[in-house]
Amino acid sequence: MSGVNRSPANMNTVPNEILQTILENLEIDQLFQVMKVSVRWREAVYSALSVRFQDTTVTLWIDQEGHRSCQPKFKFESYNSNTKIIRFVPLKPNGAEVYNQSFGLQKPVLRLITVGTNEHIDYLEKEGNVSVKHTGRKTLLGSDFSSSDKQLHTWSFSYSVDHFYRGDREVSGERVLTPESFECSISFLNPARAHKAKLLWYLKKQTRFLNKNHQRKKINGDATSSDVEDFLHGGVSKDDLYRIKVHKPPGSDDVSQPPRNFWDPHSDYKSVTSRRRDFFTRFPRLA
């Protein structure tokens, strides 16, 4: 008797109940991998990931010249199935931090973005300056190009800046930064595109010329909600990122100005020895 010819099973014919069971038993990195099966699977994976990330925290690592470091943690708030944008809000409300914007001091810098409890894996491709000179609501926008999947992954960090008071007296040069939200495309949280937070990776993130041929995150300054939405949805070209108008929020004493690249041009010329010392000062656990 001749053998029966059987065609490979069509993955698109898997019943929804079985598909859901399969996805529930996969790890996050595996979920991102099975997205490639089909459009149907991709949409199902997005839904499964949005549920999985409800129990996940995102931590932003910020410091100013190696001091006044803070690590605001964000918890899941919502997921937009149309835009594939996931939104996180501060785990602890009113988690304010004081920074100094006096002349001669570098701006606070967003160094790392970690997910969950693993502090040794960094999801941020480039560092970014956190503006605290003027009071009001700020939005730091990012677009990170990942070499692992050749895609752009977008994110935004919203925060407010206020004057710092000691008693009834305003302290000159001091600013209070209060995190408000962190939003990103769900693909930004793909573990496959993350990097080990080692010295070499830290140096690469600071070196502008090593990455000049890659698309990286940019600073849009204070943007309206529509600017943020357009950017996160991919509606802004790379060249337009530098031309988005900086808007003055209601009640802010900020002055509108053209957006600028967040890179500190002097950081490219810091010696390797200096960077190595800075790295282990900020992250002694990696020494």
C-alpha positions in Angstrom: 0.0 0.0 0.0 1.4 3.3 -1.0 2.0 5.8 1.7 -0.5 8.6 2.2 0.7 12.0 1.2 0.1 14.5 4.0 0.6 18.2 3.6 2.1 20.2 6.4 -0.4 21.6 8.9 -1.4 25.1 8.1 -0.7 27.2 11.2 -3.5 29.6 10.3 -6.0 26.8 10.8 -5.1 26.3 14.5 -8.3 26.9 16.5 -8.3 30.1 18.6 -8.5 28.1 21.9 -5.4 26.1 21.0 -3.6 29.1 19.8 -4.3 31.0 23.0 -3.1 28.0 25.0 0.1 27.9 23.0 0.8 31.6 23.5 0.1 31.5 27.2 2.9 28.9 27.7 5.6 30.8 25.8 8.1 33.2 27.3 8.2 36.8 26.1 11.2 36.3 23.8 9.5 33.3 22.3 6.3 35.3 21.7 8.2 37.9 19.7 9.7 35.0 17.6 6.4 33.4 16.7 5.0 36.8 15.4 6.5 35.9 12.0 4.2 32.9 11.5 1.3 34.9 10.0 -0.7 38.1 10.4 -3.2 36.2 12.5 -0.5 34.9 14.8 1.1 38.4 15.0 -2.1 40.0 16.2 -2.7 37.2 18.7 0.9 37.6 20.0 0.4 41.4 20.4 -2.7 40.6 22.6 -0.8 38.1 24.6 2.2 40.4 25.1 -0.1 43.2 26.3 -1.4 40.9 29.0 2.1 39.6 29.9 3.5 43.1 30.3 0.7 44.0 32.8 2.9 42.5 35.5 6.1 44.1 34.3 7.9 47.2 35.5 10.1 49.5 33.4 13.0 51.4 35.1 14.7 54.5 33.8 18.2 55.2 35.1 18.9 58.9 35.3 21.9 60.8 36.9 23.7 64.1 36.7 27.4 63.8 36.2 27.4 60.6 38.1 25.5 62.1 41.1 21.9 62.7 42.1 21.0 59.4 40.5 17.4 58.1 40.5 15.7 55.1 39.0 12.0 55.8 38.6 9.9 52.7 38.1 6.9 52.5 35.9 4.0 50.1 36.0 1.6 49.1 33.2 -1.4 51.4 32.7 -2.8 50.7 29.2 -2.2 49.3 25.8 -3.6 50.6 22.5 -4.2 47.7 20.1 -4.5 50.1 17.1 -1.1 51.8 17.5 0.6 49.0 19.4 1.7 51.5 22.0 2.0 50.5 25.6 1.8 53.1 28.4 3.4 52.9 31.8 2.9 55.3 34.8 5.0 55.8 37.9 4.9 52.9 40.4 5.2 55.4 43.2 3.3 58.7 42.7 5.1 62.0 43.4 8.5 60.3 43.0 10.3 63.7 42.5 14.0 64.2 42.3 16.0 67.4 42.6 18.6 68.4 39.9 20.7 71.5 39.4 20.7 73.5 36.2 23.4 76.0 37.1 25.8 77.1 34.4 28.7 74.7 33.9 26.9 71.6 34.9 25.8 69.0 32.4 22.2 68.1 32.1 20.8 65.0 33.8 21.1 62.1 31.4 18.9 59.1 30.8 21.5 56.3 30.9 19.7 53.0 30.8 16.2 51.5 30.5 15.7 48.2 32.1 12.7 45.9 32.2 11.6 43.8 35.2 14.1 42.9 37.9 17.1 42.3 35.5 19.3 45.4 35.9 22.0 44.0 33.7 20.1 44.2 30.4 19.7 47.6 28.8 17.0 48.4 26.2 18.2 51.9 25.4 20.4 52.3 22.3 21.6 55.8 23.1 21.8 58.1 26.1 19.6 61.2 26.2 19.7 64.5 27.9 16.9 65.3 30.3 16.1 69.1 30.1 15.5 70.7 33.5 16.4 74.4 32.7 12.8 75.7 32.4 9.8 74.6 34.4 6.7 72.9 32.8 5.9 69.6 31.3 8.6 68.0 29.2 8.6 65.1 26.7 11.7 63.2 25.8 11.0 61.3 22.5 13.1 58.4 21.2 13.5 56.3 18.1 16.0 53.5 18.5 17.2 51.5 15.5 17.9 47.9 16.4 20.4 45.9 14.5 18.8 42.7 15.6 15.6 43.2 13.6 16.5 46.2 11.5 13.5 48.2 12.8 12.9 51.5 14.5 11.4 51.2 18.0 9.9 54.4 19.5 9.4 55.6 23.0 8.6 58.7 25.0 9.3 59.8 28.6 7.1 62.6 30.0 7.9 64.5 33.1 7.4 67.8 34.8 9.9 70.4 36.1 9.2 72.8 38.9 11.2 75.2 41.1 12.7 73.8 44.3 11.7 75.5 47.5 13.3 75.2 50.9 10.6 76.4 53.2 9.1 79.5 51.5 12.3 80.4 49.7 13.1 79.3 46.1 16.5 77.7 45.8 18.3 79.2 42.8 19.4 76.7 40.2 17.6 73.8 41.7 14.8 72.0 39.9 12.4 69.2 40.9 11.8 66.6 38.2 8.6 64.5 38.6 8.2 61.5 36.2 4.7 61.3 34.7 4.7 58.5 32.1 6.7 56.2 29.8 5.2 55.0 26.5 6.8 52.8 23.9 6.0 50.6 20.9 5.5 47.1 22.3 8.4 46.0 20.0 10.7 48.2 22.1 10.4 45.7 24.9 11.7 42.7 22.8 14.5 41.1 24.8 16.2 40.1 21.6 17.2 43.7 20.9 18.5 44.5 24.4 22.2 44.7 25.4 24.2 43.6 28.4 25.1 46.7 30.4 28.8 46.2 30.2 31.6 48.7 29.9 32.0 48.3 26.1 28.2 48.9 25.6 28.4 52.0 27.9 31.3 53.5 25.9 29.5 52.8 22.6 26.4 54.6 23.7 28.5 57.7 24.5 30.5 57.7 21.2 28.7 59.6 18.6 30.9 58.7 15.6 30.5 55.0 16.1 26.8 55.3 15.4 26.6 58.1 12.9 25.2 55.9 10.2 22.4 54.6 12.3 19.0 56.1 13.2 18.8 56.8 16.8 16.6 58.4 19.3 16.2 62.2 19.1 15.1 64.9 21.5 11.9 66.8 20.4 11.8 69.0 23.4 8.4 70.1 24.7 5.9 68.6 22.2 2.1 68.7 22.0 0.2 65.5 22.4 -0.3 65.4 18.6 3.4 65.7 18.1 4.0 62.8 20.4 1.3 60.7 18.8 2.6 61.4 15.3 6.1 60.5 16.3 5.2 57.3 18.1 3.1 56.2 15.1 5.9 56.7 12.7 4.4 59.9 11.2 7.6 62.0 11.5 10.6 61.5 9.3 14.1 61.5 10.6 14.8 65.0 9.2 11.5 66.3 10.6 12.5 65.4 14.1 14.7 68.4 14.3 12.1 70.8 13.0 9.2 70.0 15.3 8.3 73.2 17.2 8.8 73.3 20.9 5.5 74.4 22.4 5.1 76.3 25.6 2.8 74.4 28.0 0.0 76.3 29.7 1.3 77.8 32.9 4.9 77.2 32.1 7.6 79.8 32.2 9.5 77.9 29.4 10.5 79.8 26.3 9.8 78.1 22.9 12.9 77.3 21.1 14.0 75.0 18.2 14.5 71.4 19.2 18.0 70.2 19.4 19.9 67.0 19.3 20.4 65.6 22.8 24.0 64.8 22.2 26.6 66.6 24.2 29.3 67.3 21.6 32.0 67.3 24.3 31.2 63.7 25.3 32.8 62.4 22.1 36.2 63.6 23.2 36.2 62.3 26.8 39.1 59.9 27.3 38.4 56.2 27.6 39.9 56.3 31.1 37.5 59.0 32.1 34.5 57.1 30.7 35.7 53.9 32.4 35.9 55.7 35.8 32.5 57.3 35.3 31.0 53.9 34.4 32.1 52.1 37.5 31.2 55.1 39.6 27.6 54.9 38.4 27.4 51.1 38.2 29.8 49.7 40.9 28.0 46.3 40.7 29.6 45.8 37.3 33.1 46.5 38.4 
